[in-house]
C-alpha cells in the first residue's frame, strides 16, 4: 500500500483508496488525466480514496450521459425513443442514489438546474448530427488493451458510443463554448485511449473521433468537434505519458500543481494542509 503523504488530520486514507500494485496494474484515460492535471489531486482521489459530495454540474453531466446512453441503446435495438419516453428516462435518472448526495448551490435553485439538464437533452436530440435510424456499432462499451509488451499497465476504458463506420463519439457537458483545436488538445489523452482500445478490440482503424459538446448556455447549444484517426505521433505521445505515470506512481511523486484548475478542485482544503 502506498504510504499517506503528510497532509494533516482531515484526509486519512480510506478503504476506497487503491494500492500501488492496483494503480500500476491498469490505467484509464480519466486516471491519467487526473494525474497529468495534478498529482496531489490524484493522490487524494485514488490513493487516499477521499469522496466529496457530488456537485450539481457533475450530476447534470451524469444524467445527460445516462439519458443519451438509453437513446443510443434504443437505436441499437431499432426501437428509437420518442420524446415522452426520453422525458420519462430523464425523470428516472434525475433522482441521485442515496449514498451520493449532491451539494446543491444556494444561488442556483435545484429546479433551475433540472430544467437546464432537460433542456440540454432536448436540444441534443433536436440538433444531433446522428440520424435517428443510424444503428450504432457499440454503446457504452468497456474495453481493455494489454500494454505489457511496452512494459506498461493494461489500458482500460468505457467508450460512450461508436457510430456506424467506426466513428468514436464522446459526450461532454460544459459551461463554455469550446474552441475546436483546443478541445481536441485538451481531450487528446482520452481520444487516443479510446482509439487504441477500439483498434485493439476490432482490429480495425477508427474512421473519425467526435466530441459532442452540450454547452450549458442560457440557450443550450451543440458544438461537434471532429478529427480524423489518431496518428503515430499521438500514440507515441500517449505511451510517453503512461510511462511517466508509471514512474511517478512507483516513486509516489504526489506533489501539488497550483494553478487555474484549483478553483474547481474538491480537495482545495486538504491541499492547503499539505507540506
Ligand atoms: S487545489 Fe490545485 S494544487 Fe491542490 S490538489 Fe487541487 S488541483 Fe492540485
Boltz pocket constraint, residues with backbone or C-beta under 6 A from the ligand:
constraints:
  - pocket:
      binder: B
      contacts: [[A, 37], [A, 38], [A, 39], [A, 40], [A, 41], [A, 256], [A, 257], [A, 258], [A, 259], [A, 261], [A, 262], [A, 265], [A, 266], [A, 267], [A, 268], [A, 271], [A, 272]]
      max_distance: 6.0
